[in-house]
Amino acid sequence: MTSSYDAIVVGSGPAGSTAAWQLARAGADVAVLEKAALPRYKTCGGGIIGRALQALPLDVRHVLEQDCHAAQLNLFPAGLSFTTHRPTPIVSMTMRDQFDFALLSAAQTAGATVHQRCTVEDISHCGDGVTVVTNVGTMKAQFVIAADGALSTVARKMGMADGRVLIPALEYEAILPPDQLDKFHGVARFDFGVLSHGYAWAFPKNKHLSVGVLSTVQRGRDLKHTMVRYLERLGCGSATQVQRHGFVIPIRPRTGPFVEKRVLLVGDAAGLADPVTGEGISFAIRSGLMAAQSLIDGRFEEEAVRHIYTRSLAERILPELQRGGQLAKLLYDFPRLRSWAFSWQGQRLCEAVTDVMAGTRQYRDLTFRPRTMLRLLAPPKLKHLAYEPARHRDGQAE
Ligand SMILES: Cc1cc2nc3c(=O)[nH]c(=O)nc-3n(C[C@H](O)[C@H](O)[C@H](O)COP(=O)(O)OP(=O)(O)OC[C@H]3O[C@@H](n4cnc5c(N)ncnc54)[C@H](O)[C@@H]3O)c2cc1C
């Protein structure tokens, strides 16, 4: 017998589970199809930034292992180091098996049906619905939300345009002696100059250190050598056990459309990771909630849903990713300019990016407004220019 739902969500990451939660609490008959057995390990630093926690309408404190009120950025070739502090956590550390399972459980409690070990193999549009073929049978729905991550089978089977840039990243979970682990407590560490285009990070968890590296250009093979050097630099050569994982991060969104034939793309499937940091959970959550709300507000009518979701992305997520992309280009493609900028205004740049991570500012507030860029980058001699207030026609200072 074929099961039939108002909506099927493929994937139980943060994008899929928040979408299912939103739909279920609105009274929709929704199913989540997840290929893994749950809870499942996910290759990820497990850094939940303030912006992500702000977007999340659910309480997940019980799965956060450690709050980092400080972030440290080191720039190795230049020998520079900056630390920022905030009263609220800049990044909260979790393990994704626990975090994702908490979100999915909330969706289930709200009324969503969960099918685990259920792999979507094919999908097709059929008049006023969508048919989903899985390893355990065929299901139908009025709409499908594709939250199946960076390698999205759903988008590929639907022939949806891509254009994303998928970059390689490694994540090692390193078990350290307690006295060594203590040195990393409470600080999210970001290291530039460890490789030419990219950065490395060290995120403290309760029982181990999550160490990662991403490259905007290099191949995974080269990243392994970088990781060995980085672990030594961190003084983690004596780690008693290291689990090694690798995956990709989409740092440029799809060219679109993001909705086609009753299928909506969210999270990594849509390509919504932050191009500056590779952080993907905040826009996964926001796009998941937006897709669900589009179905609700559009009363499950194809054209209305398409219009609402497309407009929501265009207004609330894509411009931010575009501005982030411009900043990422400066950061990763022009290392000498980066060193110069950080040697002059490193603390202010770090404060600005910390604000974005904490969710108190947006990239669009800080990049490429000429005055803001001058303010961030200007050497002291030019500061009088940077702070000169622009005036509107009515003479009011901006
Ligand atoms: C090394 C690394 C470190 C990272 N660190 C961070 C970090 O610290 N903080 C952060 O915010 N982001 C980080 N990211 C990015 C982040 O992991 C992703 O952006 C985020 O997980 C995207 O969420 P999602 O819900 O779109 O997809 P995912 O979390 O990838 O979830 C997709 C789900 O779909 C399921 N699925 C896939 N195909 C099928 C199928 N055919 N049928 C059924 N189910 C399917 C998968 O099993 C999975 O559960 C990192 C990424 C990498 C690679």
The ligand as a Tripos MOL2 file, in Angstrom:
@<TRIPOS>MOLECULE
LIG
   53    58     1     0     0
SMALL
NO_CHARGES

@<TRIPOS>ATOM
      1 C1         33.6800   19.1830    8.1660 C.3       1 LIG1
      2 C2         32.4740   20.0470    8.3190 C.ar      1 LIG1
      3 C3         32.3540   20.8490    9.4460 C.ar      1 LIG1
      4 C4         31.2300   21.6740    9.6060 C.ar      1 LIG1
      5 N1         31.1160   22.3990   10.7490 N.ar      1 LIG1
      6 C5         30.0210   23.1650   10.9460 C.ar      1 LIG1
      7 C6         29.8280   23.8630   12.1710 C.ar      1 LIG1
      8 O1         30.6410   23.7710   13.0930 O.2       1 LIG1
      9 N2         28.7130   24.6290   12.3140 N.ar      1 LIG1
     10 C7         27.7820   24.7300   11.3110 C.ar      1 LIG1
     11 O2         26.7980   25.4770   11.4770 O.2       1 LIG1
     12 N3         27.9280   24.0550   10.1440 N.ar      1 LIG1
     13 C8         28.9990   23.2660    9.9420 C.ar      1 LIG1
     14 N4         29.1190   22.5380    8.7890 N.ar      1 LIG1
     15 C9         28.0590   22.6290    7.7780 C.3       1 LIG1
     16 C10        26.8300   21.8510    8.2620 C.3       1 LIG1
     17 O3         27.1920   20.5520    8.6430 O.3       1 LIG1
     18 C11        25.7480   21.7880    7.1660 C.3       1 LIG1
     19 O4         25.6350   23.0360    6.5280 O.3       1 LIG1
     20 C12        24.3980   21.3870    7.7600 C.3       1 LIG1
     21 O5         24.4770   20.0940    8.2960 O.3       1 LIG1
     22 C13        23.3030   21.4250    6.6780 C.3       1 LIG1
     23 O6         22.0980   20.9410    7.2340 O.3       1 LIG1
     24 P1         21.0000   20.2240    6.3150 P.3       1 LIG1
     25 O7         19.8660   19.9310    7.2060 O.co2     1 LIG1
     26 O8         20.7810   21.0250    5.0890 O.co2     1 LIG1
     27 O9         21.6860   18.8710    5.8000 O.3       1 LIG1
     28 P2         22.3550   17.6750    6.6120 P.3       1 LIG1
     29 O10        22.6450   18.0670    8.0000 O.co2     1 LIG1
     30 O11        23.4880   17.2110    5.7610 O.co2     1 LIG1
     31 O12        21.2300   16.5650    6.6650 O.3       1 LIG1
     32 C14        20.8600   15.8430    5.5260 C.3       1 LIG1
     33 C15        20.1820   14.5610    5.9770 C.3       1 LIG1
     34 O13        19.6140   13.9270    4.8320 O.3       1 LIG1
     35 C16        19.8380   12.5440    4.8990 C.3       1 LIG1
     36 N5         19.7970   12.0320    3.5210 N.ar      1 LIG1
     37 C17        20.6670   12.2850    2.5220 C.ar      1 LIG1
     38 N6         20.2780   11.6770    1.3880 N.ar      1 LIG1
     39 C18        19.1310   10.9950    1.6770 C.ar      1 LIG1
     40 C19        18.2590   10.1710    0.9280 C.ar      1 LIG1
     41 N7         18.4820    9.9050   -0.3630 N.pl3     1 LIG1
     42 N8         17.1650    9.6520    1.5460 N.ar      1 LIG1
     43 C20        16.9150    9.9010    2.8620 C.ar      1 LIG1
     44 N9         17.7320   10.6910    3.6170 N.ar      1 LIG1
     45 C21        18.8100   11.2370    3.0410 C.ar      1 LIG1
     46 C22        21.2200   12.4380    5.5470 C.3       1 LIG1
     47 O14        21.4390   11.1520    6.1440 O.3       1 LIG1
     48 C23        21.1450   13.5560    6.5850 C.3       1 LIG1
     49 O15        20.6510   13.1010    7.8260 O.3       1 LIG1
     50 C24        30.2220   21.7070    8.5970 C.ar      1 LIG1
     51 C25        30.3330   20.8910    7.4770 C.ar      1 LIG1
     52 C26        31.4480   20.0550    7.3320 C.ar      1 LIG1
     53 C27        31.5560   19.1800    6.1140 C.3       1 LIG1
@<TRIPOS>BOND
     1     1     2 1
     2     2     3 ar
     3     2    52 ar
     4     3     4 ar
     5     4     5 ar
     6     4    50 ar
     7     5     6 ar
     8     6     7 ar
     9     6    13 1
    10     7     8 2
    11     7     9 ar
    12     9    10 ar
    13    10    11 2
    14    10    12 ar
    15    12    13 ar
    16    13    14 ar
    17    14    15 1
    18    14    50 ar
    19    15    16 1
    20    16    17 1
    21    16    18 1
    22    18    19 1
    23    18    20 1
    24    20    21 1
    25    20    22 1
    26    22    23 1
    27    23    24 1
    28    24    25 2
    29    24    26 1
    30    24    27 1
    31    27    28 1
    32    28    29 2
    33    28    30 1
    34    28    31 1
    35    31    32 1
    36    32    33 1
    37    33    34 1
    38    33    48 1
    39    34    35 1
    40    35    36 1
    41    35    46 1
    42    36    37 ar
    43    36    45 ar
    44    37    38 ar
    45    38    39 ar
    46    39    40 ar
    47    39    45 ar
    48    40    41 1
    49    40    42 ar
    50    42    43 ar
    51    43    44 ar
    52    44    45 ar
    53    46    47 1
    54    46    48 1
    55    48    49 1
    56    50    51 ar
    57    51    52 ar
    58    52    53 1
@<TRIPOS>SUBSTRUCTURE
     1 LIG1         1 GROUP 0 **** ****
